[in-house]
Amino acid sequence: MTSRVYRLHSTLELQLEDVHEFFDEYDLPVEIEDVDVTRRNNTLIVSAIAAEDNISKYTPTAQLKASITENRLYETEDGWQETPPEPDNGASVGDDDGPQWGSFGDGDQTQEEPEINSKLVEYACFKGDRETVLQNTALQYPMFEVLCSLAEYAEKGTLTAIAAVDDELEAIRIVDGEERSASVEVVDDPRDHESENTVDWRDNKFISS
């Protein structure tokens, strides 16, 4: 049985430069010779290049797709982060016993806000279901393995999926770069009995932590 991805949902976010760094150091699955990382306006597309010649050059191979957004980062004592640092409450204005901010030359005391260093950083957001994040059938599962490794490399976001490997269903759940326990749950939907006495498990929720 060929390994296959049935259900997938991703909320992964990585700095764009981290995505390029990941692929510079990552050992691709044996089925993939290389990847083509292309930016089209505000979309990042990572396409698989087959290692074997049995896939026609006209066959669309699997690709990962992300939207590119800008987030502002603020410099803090702990490094760059998305939330600005708390103001320094040690200094006050108008308190005779406390230090004063501003100029005293003309008697007009005005508060001066300390300047916070910030910068705009581009992020690649792999967000959505399988049809949005992981596209095309050829080399789909090897590219899914790449996505899982990318999820473990990321510090923000969640990846959940159901895949069939060697005739066995597997549940995958990676949260903020760490693999978490997950299981496959087959749920019998009463609506199935209205049409036929079968269970379409693909239309139900599978991941349970």
CYANA upper distance limits for C-alpha pairs under 8 A (distance plus 0.5 A):
  1 MET  CA    165 VAL  CA      8.18
  1 MET  CA    166 ASP  CA      6.54
  1 MET  CA    167 ASP  CA      6.59
  2 THR  CA    165 VAL  CA      7.83
  2 THR  CA    166 ASP  CA      7.86
  3 SER  CA    141 TYR  CA      6.68
  3 SER  CA    163 ALA  CA      7.70
  3 SER  CA    164 ALA  CA      5.90
  3 SER  CA    165 VAL  CA      5.24
  3 SER  CA    166 ASP  CA      7.16
  4 ARG  CA    140 GLN  CA      7.79
  4 ARG  CA    141 TYR  CA      6.17
  4 ARG  CA    163 ALA  CA      6.09
  4 ARG  CA    164 ALA  CA      5.78
  4 ARG  CA    165 VAL  CA      7.43
  5 VAL  CA    140 GLN  CA      8.07
  5 VAL  CA    141 TYR  CA      6.87
  5 VAL  CA    144 PHE  CA      8.09
  5 VAL  CA    161 ALA  CA      7.92
  5 VAL  CA    162 ILE  CA      6.67
  5 VAL  CA    163 ALA  CA      4.78
  5 VAL  CA    164 ALA  CA      6.95
  6 TYR  CA    161 ALA  CA      7.98
  6 TYR  CA    162 ILE  CA      6.08
  6 TYR  CA    163 ALA  CA      6.04
  6 TYR  CA    164 ALA  CA      7.99
  6 TYR  CA    202 ARG  CA      7.96
  7 ARG  CA    129 ASP  CA      8.06
  7 ARG  CA    130 ARG  CA      6.97
  7 ARG  CA    161 ALA  CA      5.74
  7 ARG  CA    162 ILE  CA      5.52
  7 ARG  CA    163 ALA  CA      7.60
  7 ARG  CA    202 ARG  CA      8.06
  8 LEU  CA    129 ASP  CA      5.89
  8 LEU  CA    130 ARG  CA      5.43
  8 LEU  CA    159 LEU  CA      7.91
  8 LEU  CA    160 THR  CA      6.25
  8 LEU  CA    161 ALA  CA      4.64
  8 LEU  CA    162 ILE  CA      6.99
  9 HIS  CA    127 LYS  CA      7.90
  9 HIS  CA    128 GLY  CA      6.13
  9 HIS  CA    129 ASP  CA      4.91
  9 HIS  CA    130 ARG  CA      6.86
  9 HIS  CA    159 LEU  CA      6.39
  9 HIS  CA    160 THR  CA      5.90
  9 HIS  CA    161 ALA  CA      6.84
 10 SER  CA    126 PHE  CA      6.76
 10 SER  CA    127 LYS  CA      5.46
 10 SER  CA    128 GLY  CA      5.94
 10 SER  CA    129 ASP  CA      6.95
 10 SER  CA    133 VAL  CA      7.94
 10 SER  CA    157 GLY  CA      7.85
 10 SER  CA    158 THR  CA      6.25
 10 SER  CA    159 LEU  CA      5.00
 10 SER  CA    160 THR  CA      7.02
 11 THR  CA    125 CYS  CA      7.63
 11 THR  CA    126 PHE  CA      6.53
 11 THR  CA    127 LYS  CA      4.97
 11 THR  CA    128 GLY  CA      7.22
 11 THR  CA    157 GLY  CA      5.35
 11 THR  CA    158 THR  CA      5.70
 11 THR  CA    159 LEU  CA      7.00
 12 LEU  CA    125 CYS  CA      6.30
 12 LEU  CA    126 PHE  CA      5.60
 12 LEU  CA    127 LYS  CA      6.66
 12 LEU  CA    151 ALA  CA      7.16
 12 LEU  CA    154 ALA  CA      7.57
 12 LEU  CA    156 LYS  CA      6.58
 12 LEU  CA    157 GLY  CA      4.55
 12 LEU  CA    158 THR  CA      6.26
 12 LEU  CA    159 LEU  CA      7.42
 13 GLU  CA    123 TYR  CA      6.96
 13 GLU  CA    124 ALA  CA      6.28
 13 GLU  CA    125 CYS  CA      5.03
 13 GLU  CA    126 PHE  CA      6.81
 13 GLU  CA    127 LYS  CA      8.47
 13 GLU  CA    154 ALA  CA      7.42
 13 GLU  CA    155 GLU  CA      8.32
 13 GLU  CA    156 LYS  CA      6.17
 13 GLU  CA    157 GLY  CA      6.38
 14 LEU  CA     18 ASP  CA      6.89
 14 LEU  CA     19 VAL  CA      7.11
 14 LEU  CA    123 TYR  CA      5.95
 14 LEU  CA    124 ALA  CA      5.88
 14 LEU  CA    125 CYS  CA      7.13
 14 LEU  CA    154 ALA  CA      6.37
 14 LEU  CA    155 GLU  CA      7.87
 14 LEU  CA    156 LYS  CA      7.60
 15 GLN  CA     19 VAL  CA      7.14
 15 GLN  CA    121 VAL  CA      7.59
 15 GLN  CA    122 GLU  CA      6.46
 15 GLN  CA    123 TYR  CA      4.72
 15 GLN  CA    124 ALA  CA      6.50
 16 LEU  CA     20 HIS  CA      7.23
 16 LEU  CA     68 ILE  CA      8.34
 16 LEU  CA    122 GLU  CA      6.15
 16 LEU  CA    123 TYR  CA      5.39
 16 LEU  CA    124 ALA  CA      5.78
 17 GLU  CA     21 GLU  CA      6.70
 18 ASP  CA     22 PHE  CA      6.49
 19 VAL  CA     23 PHE  CA      7.03
 19 VAL  CA    124 ALA  CA      8.11
 20 HIS  CA     24 ASP  CA      6.75
 21 GLU  CA     25 GLU  CA      7.05
 22 PHE  CA     26 TYR  CA      6.35
 22 PHE  CA    150 LEU  CA      7.92
 22 PHE  CA    153 TYR  CA      8.11
 28 LEU  CA     32 ILE  CA      6.67
 28 LEU  CA     33 GLU  CA      7.72
 28 LEU  CA     34 ASP  CA      7.71
 28 LEU  CA    146 VAL  CA      7.62
 29 PRO  CA     33 GLU  CA      8.47
 29 PRO  CA    142 PRO  CA      6.62
 29 PRO  CA    145 GLU  CA      8.17
 29 PRO  CA    146 VAL  CA      8.09
 30 VAL  CA     51 ALA  CA      7.61
 31 GLU  CA     50 ALA  CA      6.65
 31 GLU  CA     51 ALA  CA      5.83
 31 GLU  CA     52 GLU  CA      7.56
 31 GLU  CA    139 LEU  CA      7.78
 31 GLU  CA    142 PRO  CA      7.23
 32 ILE  CA     48 ALA  CA      6.70
 32 ILE  CA     49 ILE  CA      6.20
 32 ILE  CA     50 ALA  CA      5.27
 32 ILE  CA     51 ALA  CA      5.44
 32 ILE  CA    139 LEU  CA      8.17
 32 ILE  CA    142 PRO  CA      7.78
 33 GLU  CA     48 ALA  CA      8.25
 33 GLU  CA     49 ILE  CA      6.15
 33 GLU  CA     50 ALA  CA      6.00
 33 GLU  CA     51 ALA  CA      4.77
 34 ASP  CA     48 ALA  CA      6.83
 34 ASP  CA     49 ILE  CA      5.65
 34 ASP  CA     50 ALA  CA      7.79
 34 ASP  CA     51 ALA  CA      8.16
 35 VAL  CA     46 VAL  CA      6.78
 35 VAL  CA     47 SER  CA      5.88
 35 VAL  CA     48 ALA  CA      5.18
 35 VAL  CA     49 ILE  CA      6.03
 36 ASP  CA     45 ILE  CA      8.34
 36 ASP  CA     46 VAL  CA      6.05
 36 ASP  CA     47 SER  CA      5.55
 36 ASP  CA     48 ALA  CA      7.05
 36 ASP  CA     49 ILE  CA      7.69
 37 VAL  CA     44 LEU  CA      7.66
 37 VAL  CA     45 ILE  CA      6.33
 37 VAL  CA     46 VAL  CA      5.00
 37 VAL  CA     47 SER  CA      7.04
 38 THR  CA     44 LEU  CA      6.36
 38 THR  CA     45 ILE  CA      5.73
 38 THR  CA     46 VAL  CA      6.89
 39 ARG  CA     43 THR  CA      6.24
 39 ARG  CA     44 LEU  CA      5.08
 39 ARG  CA     45 ILE  CA      6.77
 40 ARG  CA     44 LEU  CA      6.85
 40 ARG  CA     45 ILE  CA      8.26
 42 ASN  CA     67 SER  CA      6.36
 42 ASN  CA     68 ILE  CA      5.38
 42 ASN  CA     69 THR  CA      7.69
 43 THR  CA     65 LYS  CA      7.64
 43 THR  CA     66 ALA  CA      6.30
 43 THR  CA     67 SER  CA      5.08
 43 THR  CA     68 ILE  CA      6.11
 44 LEU  CA     65 LYS  CA      6.29
 44 LEU  CA     66 ALA  CA      5.57
 44 LEU  CA     67 SER  CA      6.62
 44 LEU  CA     68 ILE  CA      7.23
 44 LEU  CA    124 ALA  CA      7.62
 45 ILE  CA     63 GLN  CA      7.06
 45 ILE  CA     64 LEU  CA      6.25
 45 ILE  CA     65 LYS  CA      5.21
 45 ILE  CA     66 ALA  CA      7.05
 46 VAL  CA     63 GLN  CA      5.80
 46 VAL  CA     64 LEU  CA      5.50
 46 VAL  CA     65 LYS  CA      6.97
 47 SER  CA     61 THR  CA      7.28
 47 SER  CA     62 ALA  CA      6.63
 47 SER  CA     63 GLN  CA      4.71
 47 SER  CA     64 LEU  CA      7.02
 48 ALA  CA     61 THR  CA      6.37
 48 ALA  CA     62 ALA  CA      6.29
 48 ALA  CA     63 GLN  CA      6.52
 48 ALA  CA    139 LEU  CA      7.84
 48 ALA  CA    143 MET  CA      7.52
 49 ILE  CA     61 THR  CA      7.63
 50 ALA  CA     55 ILE  CA      7.53
 50 ALA  CA     61 THR  CA      8.18
 50 ALA  CA    139 LEU  CA      8.00
 55 ILE  CA     59 THR  CA      7.17
 55 ILE  CA    138 ALA  CA      8.49
 59 THR  CA    138 ALA  CA      8.01
 60 PRO  CA    136 ASN  CA      6.87
 60 PRO  CA    137 THR  CA      8.31
 60 PRO  CA    138 ALA  CA      7.35
 61 THR  CA    136 ASN  CA      6.38
 61 THR  CA    137 THR  CA      7.13
 61 THR  CA    138 ALA  CA      5.28
 61 THR  CA    139 LEU  CA      6.54
 61 THR  CA    140 GLN  CA      7.96
 62 ALA  CA    134 LEU  CA      7.30
 62 ALA  CA    135 GLN  CA      5.94
 62 ALA  CA    136 ASN  CA      5.12
 62 ALA  CA    137 THR  CA      6.40
 62 ALA  CA    138 ALA  CA      6.14
 62 ALA  CA    139 LEU  CA      6.00
 62 ALA  CA    140 GLN  CA      5.53
 62 ALA  CA    143 MET  CA      6.87
 63 GLN  CA    133 VAL  CA      8.45
 63 GLN  CA    134 LEU  CA      6.30
 63 GLN  CA    135 GLN  CA      5.83
 63 GLN  CA    136 ASN  CA      7.22
 63 GLN  CA    140 GLN  CA      8.36
 63 GLN  CA    143 MET  CA      7.56
 64 LEU  CA    126 PHE  CA      8.35
 64 LEU  CA    133 VAL  CA      5.94
 64 LEU  CA    134 LEU  CA      5.40
 64 LEU  CA    135 GLN  CA      7.03
 64 LEU  CA    143 MET  CA      8.11
 64 LEU  CA    147 LEU  CA      8.12
 65 LYS  CA    126 PHE  CA      6.93
 65 LYS  CA    132 THR  CA      7.39
 65 LYS  CA    133 VAL  CA      5.47
 65 LYS  CA    134 LEU  CA      7.13
 65 LYS  CA    135 GLN  CA      8.17
 66 ALA  CA    124 ALA  CA      6.13
 66 ALA  CA    125 CYS  CA      5.52
 66 ALA  CA    126 PHE  CA      4.91
 66 ALA  CA    127 LYS  CA      7.34
 66 ALA  CA    133 VAL  CA      7.22
 67 SER  CA    124 ALA  CA      6.24
 67 SER  CA    125 CYS  CA      5.67
 67 SER  CA    126 PHE  CA      7.21
 67 SER  CA    127 LYS  CA      8.36
 68 ILE  CA    122 GLU  CA      6.99
 68 ILE  CA    123 TYR  CA      5.98
 68 ILE  CA    124 ALA  CA      5.20
 68 ILE  CA    125 CYS  CA      6.65
 69 THR  CA    122 GLU  CA      6.10
 69 THR  CA    123 TYR  CA      5.81
 69 THR  CA    124 ALA  CA      7.21
 69 THR  CA    125 CYS  CA      7.92
 70 GLU  CA    120 LEU  CA      6.64
 70 GLU  CA    121 VAL  CA      5.95
 70 GLU  CA    122 GLU  CA      4.97
 70 GLU  CA    123 TYR  CA      6.53
 71 ASN  CA     82 GLU  CA      7.86
 71 ASN  CA    120 LEU  CA      6.11
 71 ASN  CA    121 VAL  CA      5.91
 71 ASN  CA    122 GLU  CA      6.92
 71 ASN  CA    123 TYR  CA      7.62
 72 ARG  CA     82 GLU  CA      6.78
 72 ARG  CA    118 SER  CA      7.14
 72 ARG  CA    119 LYS  CA      6.05
 72 ARG  CA    120 LEU  CA      4.92
 72 ARG  CA    121 VAL  CA      6.64
 73 LEU  CA     80 TRP  CA      6.31
 73 LEU  CA     81 GLN  CA      5.66
 73 LEU  CA     82 GLU  CA      5.14
 73 LEU  CA     83 THR  CA      7.63
 73 LEU  CA     84 PRO  CA      8.23
 73 LEU  CA    118 SER  CA      5.93
 73 LEU  CA    119 LYS  CA      5.92
 73 LEU  CA    120 LEU  CA      6.76
 73 LEU  CA    121 VAL  CA      7.46
 74 TYR  CA     80 TRP  CA      5.81
 74 TYR  CA     81 GLN  CA      5.86
 74 TYR  CA     82 GLU  CA      6.59
 74 TYR  CA     83 THR  CA      7.10
 74 TYR  CA     84 PRO  CA      5.90
 74 TYR  CA     85 PRO  CA      7.89
 74 TYR  CA    116 ILE  CA      7.48
 74 TYR  CA    117 ASN  CA      6.43
 74 TYR  CA    118 SER  CA      4.81
 74 TYR  CA    119 LYS  CA      7.21
 75 GLU  CA     79 GLY  CA      6.23
 75 GLU  CA     80 TRP  CA      5.04
 75 GLU  CA     81 GLN  CA      7.12
 75 GLU  CA     84 PRO  CA      8.14
 75 GLU  CA     85 PRO  CA      8.30
 75 GLU  CA    116 ILE  CA      7.41
 75 GLU  CA    117 ASN  CA      5.94
 75 GLU  CA    118 SER  CA      6.44
 76 THR  CA     80 TRP  CA      6.42
 76 THR  CA     81 GLN  CA      7.68
 76 THR  CA     84 PRO  CA      8.17
 76 THR  CA     85 PRO  CA      6.59
 84 PRO  CA    116 ILE  CA      8.39
 91 ALA  CA     98 GLY  CA      7.39
 91 ALA  CA     99 PRO  CA      6.39
 91 ALA  CA    100 GLN  CA      7.62
 91 ALA  CA    101 TRP  CA      8.17
 92 SER  CA     98 GLY  CA      6.68
 92 SER  CA     99 PRO  CA      6.77
 92 SER  CA    100 GLN  CA      6.86
 92 SER  CA    101 TRP  CA      7.94
 93 VAL  CA     98 GLY  CA      8.11
 93 VAL  CA     99 PRO  CA      7.80
 93 VAL  CA    100 GLN  CA      5.95
 93 VAL  CA    101 TRP  CA      6.81
 93 VAL  CA    111 GLN  CA      7.06
 94 GLY  CA    100 GLN  CA      7.49
 95 ASP  CA     99 PRO  CA      7.98
 95 ASP  CA    100 GLN  CA      8.05
100 GLN  CA    109 GLN  CA      8.44
101 TRP  CA    109 GLN  CA      7.63
101 TRP  CA    110 THR  CA      7.18
101 TRP  CA    111 GLN  CA      5.80
101 TRP  CA    112 GLU  CA      6.64
102 GLY  CA    109 GLN  CA      5.93
102 GLY  CA    110 THR  CA      5.52
102 GLY  CA    111 GLN  CA      6.02
102 GLY  CA    112 GLU  CA      6.48
103 SER  CA    107 GLY  CA      8.03
103 SER  CA    108 ASP  CA      7.37
103 SER  CA    109 GLN  CA      6.34
103 SER  CA    110 THR  CA      7.48
104 PHE  CA    108 ASP  CA      6.86
104 PHE  CA    109 GLN  CA      6.68
126 PHE  CA    133 VAL  CA      6.50
127 LYS  CA    132 THR  CA      8.05
127 LYS  CA    133 VAL  CA      6.92
128 GLY  CA    132 THR  CA      6.03
128 GLY  CA    133 VAL  CA      6.40
129 ASP  CA    133 VAL  CA      6.58
129 ASP  CA    134 LEU  CA      8.34
130 ARG  CA    134 LEU  CA      5.51
130 ARG  CA    135 GLN  CA      7.42
131 GLU  CA    135 GLN  CA      6.03
134 LEU  CA    140 GLN  CA      7.99
134 LEU  CA    143 MET  CA      8.34
134 LEU  CA    144 PHE  CA      7.74
135 GLN  CA    140 GLN  CA      8.04
136 ASN  CA    140 GLN  CA      7.13
139 LEU  CA    143 MET  CA      6.69
140 GLN  CA    144 PHE  CA      6.64
141 TYR  CA    145 GLU  CA      6.85
142 PRO  CA    146 VAL  CA      7.01
143 MET  CA    147 LEU  CA      6.82
144 PHE  CA    148 CYS  CA      6.77
145 GLU  CA    149 SER  CA      6.83
146 VAL  CA    150 LEU  CA      6.66
147 LEU  CA    151 ALA  CA      6.63
148 CYS  CA    152 GLU  CA      6.88
148 CYS  CA    159 LEU  CA      8.03
148 CYS  CA    174 ILE  CA      8.22
149 SER  CA    153 TYR  CA      6.76
150 LEU  CA    154 ALA  CA      6.68
151 ALA  CA    157 GLY  CA      8.18
151 ALA  CA    158 THR  CA      7.88
151 ALA  CA    159 LEU  CA      7.15
151 ALA  CA    174 ILE  CA      7.06
151 ALA  CA    175 VAL  CA      8.31
151 ALA  CA    176 ASP  CA      8.07
151 ALA  CA    177 GLY  CA      6.23
152 GLU  CA    174 ILE  CA      7.29
152 GLU  CA    176 ASP  CA      7.90
152 GLU  CA    177 GLY  CA      4.48
152 GLU  CA    178 GLU  CA      6.36
152 GLU  CA    179 GLU  CA      7.66
153 TYR  CA    177 GLY  CA      6.17
154 ALA  CA    176 ASP  CA      6.93
154 ALA  CA    177 GLY  CA      5.65
155 GLU  CA    176 ASP  CA      5.23
155 GLU  CA    177 GLY  CA      5.61
156 LYS  CA    175 VAL  CA      7.98
156 LYS  CA    176 ASP  CA      5.01
156 LYS  CA    177 GLY  CA      7.39
157 GLY  CA    175 VAL  CA      6.57
157 GLY  CA    176 ASP  CA      5.72
157 GLY  CA    177 GLY  CA      8.26
158 THR  CA    173 ARG  CA      7.77
158 THR  CA    174 ILE  CA      6.12
158 THR  CA    175 VAL  CA      4.96
158 THR  CA    176 ASP  CA      6.67
159 LEU  CA    172 ILE  CA      8.00
159 LEU  CA    173 ARG  CA      6.13
159 LEU  CA    174 ILE  CA      5.63
159 LEU  CA    175 VAL  CA      7.07
160 THR  CA    171 ALA  CA      7.98
160 THR  CA    172 ILE  CA      5.89
160 THR  CA    173 ARG  CA      4.94
160 THR  CA    174 ILE  CA      7.04
160 THR  CA    207 ILE  CA      7.71
161 ALA  CA    171 ALA  CA      6.37
161 ALA  CA    172 ILE  CA      5.58
161 ALA  CA    173 ARG  CA      7.19
161 ALA  CA    207 ILE  CA      8.08
162 ILE  CA    169 LEU  CA      7.33
162 ILE  CA    170 GLU  CA      6.22
162 ILE  CA    171 ALA  CA      5.28
162 ILE  CA    172 ILE  CA      6.85
162 ILE  CA    184 VAL  CA      8.06
162 ILE  CA    206 PHE  CA      7.95
162 ILE  CA    207 ILE  CA      8.31
163 ALA  CA    169 LEU  CA      6.18
163 ALA  CA    170 GLU  CA      5.76
163 ALA  CA    171 ALA  CA      7.11
163 ALA  CA    172 ILE  CA      8.40
164 ALA  CA    168 GLU  CA      5.85
164 ALA  CA    169 LEU  CA      4.90
164 ALA  CA    170 GLU  CA      6.53
165 VAL  CA    169 LEU  CA      6.83
165 VAL  CA    170 GLU  CA      7.48
169 LEU  CA    184 VAL  CA      7.76
170 GLU  CA    183 SER  CA      7.85
170 GLU  CA    184 VAL  CA      7.33
171 ALA  CA    182 ALA  CA      6.10
171 ALA  CA    183 SER  CA      5.82
171 ALA  CA    184 VAL  CA      6.17
171 ALA  CA    206 PHE  CA      8.33
171 ALA  CA    207 ILE  CA      7.08
172 ILE  CA    179 GLU  CA      8.39
172 ILE  CA    180 ARG  CA      8.34
172 ILE  CA    181 SER  CA      8.29
172 ILE  CA    182 ALA  CA      6.67
172 ILE  CA    183 SER  CA      8.44
172 ILE  CA    207 ILE  CA      8.48
173 ARG  CA    179 GLU  CA      6.52
173 ARG  CA    180 ARG  CA      5.94
173 ARG  CA    181 SER  CA      7.21
173 ARG  CA    182 ALA  CA      6.50
173 ARG  CA    207 ILE  CA      8.34
174 ILE  CA    178 GLU  CA      5.89
174 ILE  CA    179 GLU  CA      4.78
174 ILE  CA    180 ARG  CA      6.10
175 VAL  CA    179 GLU  CA      6.85
175 VAL  CA    180 ARG  CA      7.28
180 ARG  CA    209 SER  CA      8.09
181 SER  CA    209 SER  CA      6.43
182 ALA  CA    207 ILE  CA      6.60
182 ALA  CA    208 SER  CA      6.09
182 ALA  CA    209 SER  CA      5.42
183 SER  CA    206 PHE  CA      7.82
183 SER  CA    207 ILE  CA      6.37
183 SER  CA    208 SER  CA      6.18
183 SER  CA    209 SER  CA      7.43
184 VAL  CA    206 PHE  CA      5.59
184 VAL  CA    207 ILE  CA      6.33
184 VAL  CA    208 SER  CA      7.60
185 GLU  CA    205 LYS  CA      7.90
185 GLU  CA    206 PHE  CA      5.29
185 GLU  CA    207 ILE  CA      7.28
185 GLU  CA    208 SER  CA      7.77
186 VAL  CA    201 TRP  CA      6.17
186 VAL  CA    204 ASN  CA      8.09
186 VAL  CA    206 PHE  CA      7.09
187 VAL  CA    199 VAL  CA      8.27
187 VAL  CA    201 TRP  CA      6.82
187 VAL  CA    204 ASN  CA      6.98
187 VAL  CA    205 LYS  CA      8.13
187 VAL  CA    206 PHE  CA      8.48
188 ASP  CA    192 ASP  CA      8.17
188 ASP  CA    199 VAL  CA      6.29
188 ASP  CA    200 ASP  CA      8.39
188 ASP  CA    201 TRP  CA      7.85
189 ASP  CA    193 HIS  CA      8.32
189 ASP  CA    199 VAL  CA      7.41
189 ASP  CA    200 ASP  CA      8.46
189 ASP  CA    204 ASN  CA      8.37
190 PRO  CA    194 GLU  CA      7.93
191 ARG  CA    195 SER  CA      7.99
192 ASP  CA    196 GLU  CA      6.56
192 ASP  CA    197 ASN  CA      7.11
192 ASP  CA    198 THR  CA      6.80
192 ASP  CA    199 VAL  CA      6.63
192 ASP  CA    200 ASP  CA      7.78
193 HIS  CA    197 ASN  CA      5.56
193 HIS  CA    198 THR  CA      7.43
200 ASP  CA    204 ASN  CA      8.26
